[in-house]
Amino acid sequence: MTYPVAVLPGDGIGHEVVREAVEVLEAVGERFGLKWEFHEASVGGQAIDQMGIPLPSETLELCERSEAVLLGAVGGPKWDQLDYDIRPERALLGLRKELGLYANLRPVQLSSPLADASPLKREIIEGLDLVVVRELTGGIYYGQPKGIELLGTEERGINTLIYTTSEIERVARLAFQLAAKRRKKLTSVDKANILESSVLWRKVVIRVAQEFPQVELAHMLVDNCAMQLIRDPRQFDVILAGNMFGDILSDEAAMLTGSIGMLPSASLGGRVGLYEPVHGSAPDIAGQDLANPIATILSGAMMLRYSFNQESAAEAIERSVLRVLEAGYRTSDIYEEGKRRVGTAEMGDLIVREIEAGG
Ligand code: NAD
């Protein structure tokens, strides 16, 4: 089996962390007999510098020809003064839209060796294992009309929150399928006491739930969910939310673990899945061998699981990461007294060696 993967390192620490993830995928490929075809292309600020736009057609075509995309991160101060429409971050919206990626999955698991890095007490957080499924291509970020208009002597900013039945149905179905393979509990988040679009959201989710009688469905208002994530995060298995609520809740859930350098993500829905760390390009530490590559390495594990159905290979990566942490190795972002501090490349090498050793 040969797996063609588009590799888009992007900007800042993107190159450093993607390099390690590719080495880990090579190692796991050797062990499980999977052949990779990695093709690299530019995106974000790097593409602006080379070709004047953040998502060149060559890059998009490469992604469409591949079976999965591994992305680092885009953006940085160098491009912050550009117009919104040609900023590096536009590439992300373009990729999601063109590849039909309507669902973003962010697993939040707390590795036991890192429980003390969490801002919450160990007894509240230990064993945490949830996934936020965020609708990614609809809702208030895309609804029309939008803009800023002149209204007499003042300006008025407008955004529109719209969801259609089919947009809700497809992301809900994906979230139920995921819950059915996990602890079989889905919490759908909305603001149905105020918003009509949420009333429809809830109605459609209840209808889709009938296809999954084995999954327990609960509804939660978004403000309560924000609170419950801090009070008792282990009550959740799969959290399903629209674009804006999901954006906010997934960042909140992410920080429960205490380290952004550990968190992977997958964007699914189309033929080609996109896998990337939750963090950005971290210009403050770029090029210094300081970045934690684990979020990107775990995104590679998600690629094996969701795009290629290679569960054992995915688990081998996850297990190897855990073993290296248990052995006391830490990049600077997760370093604590008494542990062994390593750089980006060494952390990648340690995980590769663990995989080679059958970890
Ligand atoms: P960021 O995630 O890049 O960095 C936030 C903080 O976390 C920084 O102190 C950084 O050093 C640290 N950090 C992030 N990743 C780390 C890692 N792997 N290891 C160790 N430390 C890590 O967020 P930001 O500073 O708000 O944004 C920087 C740039 O990245 C901006 O241009 C922003 O637009 C862009 N960005 C891109 C994406 C993406 O490509 N998906 C996501 C978020 C931000």
Residues whose N, C-alpha, C, O or C-beta is under 5 A from the ligand:
A	BS01	NAD	G72 A73 V74 G75 G76 G261 P277 V278 H279 G280 S281 A282 P283 D284 I285 L290 A291 N292 D333
